[in-house]
Amino acid sequence: MEAHSSEVFVIGLTVFFLACIIGYYVVWSVTPALHSPLMGVTNAISSVIIVGAILAAGPQGFDTSKIFGLIGVVLASVNIFGGFLVTYRMLSMFKKKTKKTKEKE
Amino acid sequence: MSSNMVAILYLISALLFIFALRGLSHPESSRMGNIFGVIGMIIAVFTTLMFKSVLSYYEIGAAILIGGAIGSFIALRIEMTALPQLVAAFHSLVGLAAVFVAAAAFYDPVAFSIGKVGSIKTASLVEMSIGTFIGAITFSGSVLAFGKLQGTISGKPIVFKFQHLINAVIFLLILFLIILFVINQSPTIFWTIVIVSILLGFLVVIPIGGADMPVVVSMLNSYSGWAACGIGFTLSNNLLIITGALVGASGAILSYIMSKGMNRSIINVVLGGFGGEQDTSASKDNSDKIVKQGNAEDAAYIMKNADSVIIVPGYGMAVAQAQHALREMGDILKKEGIEVRYAIHPVAGRMPGHMNVLLAEANVPYEEVLELDEINHDFPMTEVSFVIGANDVTNPAAKTDESSPIFGMPILDVEKSQSVLFVKRSMATGYSGVDNELFYRDNTTMLFGDAKKMCEDIVKSLSA
């Protein structure tokens, strides 16, 4: 993190555009039937913002920044747990049926 | 832990997130994908907890437990019909979390190595304010979308004079505030940006009608990703940038698919005002036309004597909680040797893929559930189309009537099947407010009543 700020920005921008392209191709490969679980997962992983919240909540003592950080951790955790769990619930419904059809066959 | 080690662990976590999305290409690989996502998140959180500056484990642990308990409780209790509201609510939290992280970075820049209070690096200030702006819009926009989906706020679009002009002025005001903020780094201006962005979020979603909610939910999904990206740039954190970009791209693609499903541009949806305000003159013309009505026994008879049935479910089916009764009906028909399949329109339901989840919940095998492109050419070879709780997505006016507001929208060609059964509560028009000429055709039988009750009655007649 000691690099020049412009350099850091350019690296970030490189990562950003490459990630957008990966995202584009990966998301188009998602089957339309699973678009709801896709939203559930993206919801959960976008809460990786918790990383920033933990850094803010990290230092000892209590100041404004720490309180904001802790609120951020709570909000992001709701999403992480909620997002992954609701996706799990949805996906296990897509499983149940396969089993049943297999049983029938 | 060295900074290289941190970077590598974050990279692993980012790769796991990519695999999580990749897994969704097929139901069989999707559950593994979800597990990859969970592992990626655990790695990300623990790596961050290992930072030298992170010391308050108890407070952070408590915060994670509180949030986790709330999130788990809601996720385990939620009805699948209420999924869109839940997702909207979750988006609002991502937006709000982004605002808080940006605020924390602003009040304690040293913790994020972006400078000192009062002399934060210019680039970081710009990135911070953009993250805050998108986060705040995501927050308020999602809250309003939640209200509309939940029914707390009317789903009707609220349109007023100079709406777009006002939004544009507010947007310019925010740009001005951001420039001011970068120059003088005042907390007052920071919070003004937050408040004005929240206001803009409300104003952007207010003119959008209930029928357009799938697009709005996808769009907010996209925004929540870009907000995470903005924070990622502020903190020079590649993991956040990658994940934000993935989510942003995902939401953008879903919005595109949804608007295409309604043959409208995203801009057209965003400008809003659609749904529920069309004049009813079209339906007047048809008031003297004859509608053939039937009951459950007629429907059972027609379907029993067919070789193939395609069921077209719409949101009305979900509202009536008819999916289980419908599946039971399908099962009996299958036992009779009749081919039963389900046709899903891209905008059926209130969010992308919603109808698939509702049918999955009712134990309909996903192999029998087909998308518009996959099944549309089969309608001419199909004897019976059973339309339940759907209307606009079957309306041939979308192909023939250029003056119709739904003209150009891709539809399911139920008209081409030999006979059509329409389960509807009344003759009321669909979300678009357009009358459906299919109702008056000779080969159409209207089944008036509650969708669930109708399916149950048909099941009774079939079993009798």
Interface residues (C-beta under 8 A of the other chain):
Chain A: M1 S5 S6 V8 F9 I11 G12 V15 F16 A19 C20 I22 G23 Y24 V26 V27 W28 S29 V30 T31 P32 A33 L34 H35 S36 P37 L38 M39 G40 V41 T42 N43 A44 I45 S46 S47 V48 I49 I50 V51 G52 A53 I54 L55 A56 A57 G58 P59 Q60 D63 T64 S65 K66 F68 G69 L70 I71 G72 V73 V74 L75 A76 S77 V78 N79 I80 F81 G82 G83 F84 L85 V86 T87 Y88 R89 M90 L91 S92 M93 F94 K95 K96 K97 T98 K100 T101
Chain B: S3 S13 A14 F17 I18 A20 L21 R22 L24 S25 H26 P27 E28 S30 R31 G33 N34 G37 V38 G40 M41 A44 V45 T48 L49 F51 S53 V54 L55 S56 E59 I60 A63 I64 L65 I66 G67 G68 A69 I70 G71 S72 I74 A75 L76 I78 M80 L83 L86 V87 F90 H91 L93 V94 L96 A97 A98 F100 V101 A103 A104 A105 Y107 D108 A111 F112 S113 K121 A123 S124 V217 S218 N221 S224 G225 A227 A228 C229 I231 G232 F233 T234 L235 S236 N237 N238 L239 L240 I241 I242 T243 G244 A245 L246 V247 G248 A249 S250 G251 I253 L254 I257 I344 P346 M351 P352 G353 H354 N356 V357 A360 E361 N363 V364 P365 Y366 E367 V369 E371
